[in-house]
Amino acid sequence: MRLALRSVAVSCLLAIAVLSLLPGNLRPHTGASGNFEHILAFAGATFFVKLSWPRISFWPTVVLMFAISGLLELCQFLIPGRGPRLDNWLASTIGAAIGCAAAHWLLKLRR
């Protein structure tokens, strides 16, 4: 089960990285706001990261995702038609905190 969860977590992170680093004209659009997309993507990814590595406590998990989202935003300086945005970074971090809290709660229920 743990291997399956880790595969999902890594797949989510890879999907976020690919979508974050696509040139602006190739990036798919959902119709939702960019910040909502960031919250949803990082909530889902962090949920599976936390379930996959439950021994890593809440804040280190959120800080890790904060760093990943920040790095991806900064890499957008190098991508045509893209640019880093502070509000997207903060939305990603909020999503990470939500996903981590949901997984943390679920793990506590299972004990």
N, C-alpha and C positions, 0 to 999 in steps of 0.2 A: 504493500500500500504506500509506504514512504517513497519508494522509487517512482511510482505513478504520480504522486503529488509533486515530487521534485521535477519530474518531466514537464508537468503542467506549469509549474512556477518558472522554470527556465524558458519554456516556450512563450509564456506571457511576456517575460522580460525581453526576449529576442524580438517578438512582434512589436513591442513598444520601441525598441531601438531602431528597427527597420523603418517603422512609420515616422519616427522622429527625424530620421536622417534622409528621407526621400526629398528630392527637390520639390519646391512648392507646387509646381504644376502637375506633379505626379501623385501628390498626397491625396488619398481619398477623403471625402468630406461626408459627414453623417447628417449634416443639417443642424446638429446641436452646437451649442457654443463651444469654443475651444477649451475653455476652462472646465466645462462639464465633461468633455471627452477626457481631459487630463485626470480629473477626479475619478471617473469611472475606471479608466485604464489602470491607474496606480492603486486604486482600492482593490480591484480584482487581483492584480499581480501580487500585491503585498499580502493579501489574504492567503494565497497559495504559498508564498515564501514563508510566512509565519507558520502555517500548518506543516510545511516540509521540514523546517528547522525549529521545532518548538522550544528547544533549550536556549535559543537566543532570546533574550528578554525584549520587552516591548520597545523601549527607547532605542537600543542599538539597532533594532530592525527598522524603525522609522528613520533614524539617522542614515542608515545605509541607503534606504530608498531616496531620501533627501539628496544624498550625494550622487546617486545614479541619475536622478532627474535633473540635477544641476549640471552634471557633466553632459548629458544629452542636450540640454538647452544651450550650453556654451558651444558645443560642436556645431550647432546650427549657424554659427558665424561663417562656417566654411561651406555651407550648402546654398546653392543658387535659389533665390526666391524664398529663403527661410531666414529667420533671425531669432535670437533668444529673447524671451519675454519673462520678466519677473513675475507677472501674474500667472503665467502658465506654470512656472516653477513652484509657486506657492500653492496653486491648485493641485499639482501633483503631490506635494507634501501633505496637503489636507486629505487627499485620497489615500495616501499611504497610511496616515494615522487612522482613518476610518477602517480600511481593510485590516490593519493590524489589530485594532480593537475588536473587530468582529471575530477574527480568528482566535484571539486571546480569550474572548468570552466563550467561544465554542470549545476550546481546549479545556477551559475550567469546567464546563458542563460535563465533559467526558470523564473527568476524574472522579 
